[in-house]
Amino acid sequence: MKVLVVGSGGREHAIVRALLRSPQAPDIVCTPGNAGITRDVRTALVGAGDVEGLVTLALAEHPDLVVVGPEVPLVAGLADALTDVGIAVFGPVAAAARLEGSKAFAKEVMTAAGVPTAGYTRVQAVDAGMAAITGYPAVIKCDGLAAGKGVVIAADEDAAREALTDMLERHVFGDVDVIVEEHLLGEELSLLAICDGELALPMDGAQDYKRIFDGDEGPNTGGMGSYSPVPDIDAARVAELSAIVHQPIVDELARRGTPFHGILYAGLMMTADGPRVIEYNVRFGDPETQALLPRLRSDLLDLMLRATRRGGLAGAVLEWDARWAVSVVLASRGYPASSSSGDAIAGLDEIGDDAEVTHAGTAQDAGVVVTAGGRVLNVTALGDGPAQARDAAYAAADRITFEGRQMRRDIALRAVERVS
């Protein structure tokens, strides 16, 4: 059994680690990988955004399955291209991947499927955007892909105008429309489901931390840490929520002739009036994956293979480690506005069995592991409760150093306060 994993981040390293635990003992190739993935499996040098190159690589490697980590190649049609040459792929076709590629499309599908979400207006000019805002704070989102950074919660008129100008006139995120959305109050929840075109099989709950600084201060990032499970979100509640936010979308896309295969990620706001979907992603979340997959005791490879077949997940049951997982991100100097590369990373060899380090923005330079991106490493630990897992994760993270290292100190603190 051979698997080709596409991607280079912490999410892909966590996927590789989970696949290596499969009793099927797969031969794994990852492209382009990173310094940590290269230590675990063979890597290639094709970039995750090179659809043509990835198809050529897959034809040369003859994998039984291709697992696509990031959203960009999925939106660009990698799953379609692989399917066309007869290669099984875990990930949705481009028409279904528009759920992440276009927020306006996602809203339209949610409306058709009866999924609860925030009210919104799609705008193409700054003045129209300002007119669409009915109160502050206001949520302003670019319609297209923005690597987790295309959302601004504007506290006042000046901030709103600046955000709209950046997105619509300065084209910070490319030439895209903008969504002005109702601001929702509540607590966020990440809920992922493995989908086979007919059935959505939900995973356990997770919670991530988007902003760069403690106390949810500062700009949005791709995610600075996560934990799983989530207080008060037990298996029954997960099933109930999935029936509201996952299964209707799978049904609607199947009705449209674009069945969804892969991971459907629902970012929820748990409001006083019930759950509301903030966004959909069409792949594993990062950094939620780094907290979820270490707890998964089912065979991930088997689940992925079954998900490629229409109805293949019928009867599948997910088994979870009862322990908690806390994952802390170590980011480079300047992130998220910029990132630092080439800074030597020390302490990786000091991490024992009490924690797991997955690499994200890392590279090798003359035998030394160095920074090579914004989010550099994830340090994840398991514990009998959130406090134990959190203490172990931070104890390990503190043993790793590099110039300009950034790390939030409050990951999973709210879970500790609730559970203790």
C-alpha positions in Angstrom: 0.0 0.0 0.0 1.5 3.3 -1.1 0.2 6.8 -0.1 1.2 10.1 -1.6 0.6 13.0 0.8 0.6 16.5 -0.6 1.7 19.5 1.6 4.5 20.9 3.7 2.9 22.0 7.0 2.2 20.8 10.5 -1.1 19.4 9.4 0.6 17.2 6.8 3.2 16.1 9.3 0.4 15.1 11.7 -1.3 13.2 8.8 1.9 11.4 7.9 2.4 10.4 11.6 -1.2 9.1 11.8 -0.9 7.1 8.5 2.4 5.6 9.8 0.4 4.2 12.7 -1.9 2.3 10.3 -1.8 -1.5 10.6 -1.6 -1.6 6.8 2.1 -0.3 7.1 1.8 2.0 4.1 4.8 3.2 2.1 4.4 7.0 2.3 5.8 9.7 0.1 5.2 13.4 0.9 5.7 16.3 -1.4 7.2 18.8 -0.8 7.4 18.0 2.9 9.6 19.8 5.4 12.6 19.1 7.6 10.6 17.0 10.1 8.6 15.0 7.5 11.8 14.2 5.7 13.0 12.4 8.9 9.9 10.2 8.9 9.2 9.4 5.2 10.6 9.8 1.7 9.9 13.3 0.2 9.7 14.7 -3.3 10.2 18.3 -4.4 6.9 19.1 -6.3 5.1 22.1 -4.8 1.6 21.7 -3.4 0.3 24.3 -5.9 1.7 22.6 -9.0 -1.3 20.6 -10.2 0.4 19.4 -13.4 3.5 18.4 -11.5 1.6 16.6 -8.8 -0.3 14.5 -11.4 3.0 13.7 -13.1 4.5 12.7 -9.8 1.5 10.5 -9.0 1.7 8.8 -12.3 5.4 8.0 -11.6 4.8 6.8 -8.0 1.6 4.8 -8.7 0.1 5.4 -5.2 -3.0 3.6 -4.1 -4.2 6.9 -2.6 -3.3 10.6 -2.7 -4.1 12.6 0.4 -4.3 16.3 -0.3 -3.5 18.5 2.8 -3.9 22.2 1.8 -6.8 23.9 0.2 -5.1 25.6 -2.7 -4.6 22.5 -4.9 -8.1 21.3 -4.1 -9.7 24.6 -5.2 -7.4 24.5 -8.3 -8.8 21.0 -9.3 -6.1 18.6 -8.2 -8.7 16.0 -7.2 -10.4 16.2 -10.6 -7.0 15.9 -12.4 -6.0 12.8 -10.4 -9.4 11.2 -10.8 -9.2 11.7 -14.6 -6.0 9.6 -14.7 -7.5 6.9 -12.5 -5.8 7.7 -9.2 -7.9 7.6 -5.9 -7.7 10.8 -4.0 -8.8 11.9 -0.5 -10.2 15.4 -1.1 -13.1 17.0 -2.9 -13.3 18.0 -6.6 -13.0 21.7 -7.5 -16.8 22.2 -7.7 -17.2 21.0 -4.1 -14.0 22.7 -2.9 -15.6 26.1 -3.7 -17.1 25.8 -0.2 -13.7 27.1 0.9 -12.7 28.9 -2.3 -15.6 31.3 -2.2 -17.4 32.4 0.9 -20.3 33.7 -1.1 -20.7 30.2 -2.7 -20.6 28.7 0.7 -23.3 31.0 1.9 -25.5 30.1 -1.1 -25.1 26.4 -0.4 -25.8 26.9 3.3 -29.0 28.8 2.5 -30.1 26.1 0.0 -29.3 23.3 2.6 -31.0 25.1 5.5 -27.7 25.4 7.5 -27.8 28.2 10.2 -25.2 31.0 9.5 -24.7 34.7 9.9 -26.4 37.2 7.7 -24.2 38.7 5.0 -23.9 41.1 2.1 -21.5 40.6 -0.8 -19.9 43.9 -1.9 -17.5 45.0 -4.6 -16.7 48.6 -3.6 -15.7 50.3 -0.4 -18.7 52.7 -0.1 -21.1 49.8 -0.7 -19.3 47.8 2.0 -19.6 50.7 4.4 -23.3 51.1 3.6 -23.8 47.4 4.3 -22.5 47.7 7.9 -25.4 48.1 10.4 -23.3 48.2 13.6 -19.9 47.5 15.2 -18.0 45.4 15.6 -18.4 44.4 11.9 -17.0 41.2 10.3 -15.3 41.8 6.9 -14.1 38.8 4.9 -12.4 38.5 1.5 -14.4 36.1 -0.7 -11.5 34.0 -1.8 -8.6 32.1 -0.2 -6.5 34.0 2.3 -4.5 31.4 4.3 -6.7 32.0 7.4 -5.9 35.8 7.4 -8.7 37.2 5.3 -11.0 38.1 8.1 -11.1 41.5 9.9 -13.4 42.2 12.9 -13.6 46.0 12.7 -14.3 47.7 16.0 -15.3 51.1 14.4 -15.8 52.9 11.1 -12.2 53.8 10.6 -11.1 50.1 11.0 -13.9 49.0 8.7 -13.0 51.4 5.9 -9.3 50.5 6.2 -10.1 46.8 5.9 -12.4 47.3 2.9 -9.8 49.5 1.2 -7.1 46.9 1.7 -9.3 44.1 0.3 -11.0 46.0 -2.5 -8.6 48.7 -3.6 -5.2 47.6 -2.5 -6.0 44.0 -3.3 -4.1 42.6 -0.3 -5.7 39.2 -0.9 -5.9 39.4 -4.7 -8.7 40.6 -6.9 -11.7 39.4 -4.8 -15.1 40.5 -3.7 -15.8 41.0 0.0 -18.4 39.7 2.4 -19.8 42.0 5.1 -21.2 39.7 7.8 -23.2 39.9 10.9 -21.0 39.8 14.0 -21.9 36.8 16.2 -21.3 36.4 19.9 -20.4 33.1 21.4 -17.6 30.5 21.6 -16.0 29.0 18.5 -15.9 25.3 17.9 -14.1 23.4 15.1 -16.0 20.3 14.0 -14.6 18.1 11.2 -16.3 15.2 9.4 -15.0 12.5 7.1 -17.3 12.4 4.1 -17.8 9.8 1.3 -20.2 11.7 -0.9 -23.3 10.4 1.0 -22.4 10.2 4.7 -20.7 12.7 7.0 -18.9 10.9 9.8 -18.0 13.5 12.5 -14.7 13.6 14.4 -14.4 14.7 18.0 -14.6 18.5 18.7 -11.6 20.8 18.8 -11.0 24.4 19.5 -8.3 26.6 18.0 -6.8 30.0 18.7 -6.6 32.3 15.7 -5.1 35.5 17.0 -1.4 36.0 17.6 -1.4 37.2 21.2 -2.7 35.9 24.5 -6.3 36.9 25.3 -7.2 36.7 21.6 -5.5 40.0 20.9 -3.7 41.1 17.7 -4.3 40.1 14.1 -5.6 36.8 12.9 -3.2 34.0 12.0 -3.5 30.6 10.5 -3.8 29.3 14.1 -1.6 29.5 17.2 -2.7 26.3 19.0 -5.6 24.0 19.6 -7.0 21.4 22.0 -9.4 18.4 21.9 -11.9 17.4 23.1 -14.0 20.4 24.0 -15.8 20.8 27.3 -19.6 20.0 27.0 -19.2 18.7 23.5 -19.6 14.9 24.0 -20.3 12.3 21.4 -24.0 12.8 21.5 -23.6 16.6 21.0 -21.1 16.0 18.2 -23.6 13.8 16.4 -26.4 16.4 16.9 -24.3 19.2 15.5 -23.0 17.2 12.6 -26.6 16.5 11.6 -27.2 20.3 11.4 -23.9 21.5 9.8 -22.3 18.6 7.9 -25.0 16.2 6.6 -27.2 18.9 4.9 -24.2 20.2 3.0 -23.2 16.7 1.8 -26.8 16.1 0.8 -27.0 19.4 -1.1 -23.7 18.9 -3.0 -24.7 15.3 -3.9 -28.0 16.7 -5.2 -26.0 19.1 -7.4 -24.0 16.3 -8.9 -20.8 17.3 -7.1 -20.6 14.8 -4.2 -18.2 15.7 -1.4 -15.3 13.3 -0.6 -12.8 14.1 2.0 -12.8 16.3 5.1 -15.6 18.9 5.6 -14.5 21.3 8.4 -17.3 23.4 9.9 -16.1 26.5 11.9 -19.0 27.1 14.3 -20.0 29.9 16.6 -22.0 28.5 19.5 -24.4 31.4 20.1 -27.2 31.9 22.6 -29.6 31.1 19.7 -27.8 27.9 18.7 -24.9 27.0 16.4 -24.1 29.2 13.5 -21.6 28.2 10.8 -18.8 30.9 10.4 -17.0 29.1 7.5 -16.4 25.8 5.8 -13.0 24.4 5.0 -12.6 21.4 2.6 -9.5 19.8 4.3 -8.1 19.1 7.7 -7.8 22.2 9.9 -4.4 23.5 11.0 -3.7 23.4 13.9 -6.8 21.3 14.9 -5.4 18.3 13.1 -2.4 18.3 15.4 -4.6 17.9 18.4 -7.2 15.5 16.8 -5.1 12.9 15.1 -2.9 11.9 18.1 -6.2 11.0 19.8 -7.6 9.0 16.9 -7.4 5.2 17.5 -9.2 4.2 14.3 -7.1 3.4 11.2 -7.0 6.7 9.4 -5.8 5.1 6.1 -8.8 2.7 6.1 -11.1 5.6 6.7 -9.6 7.7 3.9 -9.8 4.8 1.4 -13.4 4.1 2.3 -14.2 7.8 1.9 -13.1 7.8 -1.7 -16.0 5.4 -2.5 -19.6 6.6 -2.6 -21.2 5.3 0.6 -17.9 3.6 1.7 -18.1 4.9 5.3 -21.4 3.1 6.0 -21.1 1.3 9.4 -17.8 3.0 10.2 -17.2 4.1 13.9 -14.5 6.4 15.1 -12.6 5.4 18.2 -10.8 8.0 20.3 -8.2 8.1 23.1 -10.0 9.3 26.2 -7.1 11.6 27.0 -6.9 15.3 26.1 -4.5 16.7 23.6 -3.1 20.2 23.6 -1.1 21.6 20.7 1.0 24.7 20.9 2.3 26.6 17.8 5.8 28.1 17.8 5.9 30.9 15.2 8.7 32.9 13.7 9.7 36.5 14.2 7.3 38.9 12.5 4.4 36.5 12.0 1.7 36.9 10.8 2.6 40.1 8.9 5.9 38.5 7.7 8.1 35.6 8.7 11.7 34.9 9.4 13.7 32.2 7.6 17.1 30.7 8.3 17.1 30.9 12.1 18.6 27.8 13.7 16.3 25.8 15.9 17.7 24.4 19.1 16.2 21.8 21.6 14.5 19.4 19.2 16.5 16.5 20.4 15.5 17.3 24.0 11.9 16.3 23.5 11.1 12.9 24.9 8.1 10.6 24.7 5.9 13.0 26.8 5.3 15.2 23.7 5.2 15.1 19.9 6.8 17.7 17.7 5.4 18.2 14.2 7.2 20.5 11.8 5.6 23.2 9.7 7.8 26.0 8.4 11.2 24.2 8.7 14.1 23.4 6.4 17.5 21.8 6.5 20.6 24.0 6.2 23.9 22.2 6.3 22.4 19.6 8.6 20.8 22.1 10.9 17.0 22.5 11.2 16.1 26.2 10.6 13.0 28.3 10.3 11.4 28.5 6.9 7.9 30.1 7.4 5.5 31.8 9.7 4.3 28.9 11.8 7.4 26.8 12.5 6.5 23.9 14.8 3.7 22.3 16.7 4.3 20.8 20.2 1.5 18.4 21.2 1.0 16.4 24.4 -1.6 14.1 25.8 -2.9 14.0 29.3 -5.7 12.6 31.5 -7.1 16.1 31.6 -6.6 19.5 29.9 -4.3 20.7 32.7 -2.0 17.7 32.5 -1.8 17.9 28.7 -1.3 21.6 28.7 1.5 21.4 31.3 3.3 18.7 29.3 2.9 20.6 26.0 4.3 23.9 27.4 7.1 22.1 29.2 8.3 20.6 26.0 7.7 23.8 24.0 9.9 25.7 26.4 12.8 23.4 25.5 12.8 24.5 21.9 14.3 27.9 21.0 15.1 30.0 18.0 15.6 33.7 17.3 12.3 35.7 17.5 10.2 32.7 18.6 6.5 33.6 19.3 4.2 31.4 21.4 0.9 32.0 23.1 0.7 31.1 26.7 -3.0 30.6 27.1 -3.8 27.6 24.8 -6.4 25.4 26.4 -6.5 27.6 29.5 -10.3 28.0 29.2 -10.7 24.2 29.1 -8.6 23.9 32.3 -10.8 26.5 34.0 -14.0 24.6 33.0 -12.9 21.1 33.8 -11.0 21.6 37.0 
